[in-house]
Amino acid sequence: MSILDNIKNIGDELLHSVDKNVENKGDVSAAGVRTYTVKSGDTLSAIAKQFYNDASKYMKIFEANKNILSNPDNIAPGQVLTIPE
C-alpha cells in the first residue's frame, strides 16, 4: 500500500468519525429546539455527557422532559427528548 493510500484511509476514517460525532449531537427543530432520540443502552447521564460534557447535568434533561419521563432512570429507546441549552 502506498503512502497516498494510507493518507486516504486516514482521511476517510477522520471524516467518518466527524460525521458520527455530528450525528450523535441530536437534532434541532424548526423552532430551534434541540432534541435527541433515545437509543438502546442510553442513560440520561450519558446523554448529558454527550451534550454538556458533564454527566452530572442529567437532571437538566430530566426536568425539561417531565412531561414524558416519570423517573430519570427509566428512559426508553425511541423517546424524543428535549435537550435544553
Secondary structure, 3 states (H helix, E strand, C coil): CCHHHHHHHHHHHHHHHHHHHHHCCCEECCCCCEEEECCCCCCHHHHHHHHHCCHHHHHHHHHHCCCCCCCCCCCCCCCEEECCC
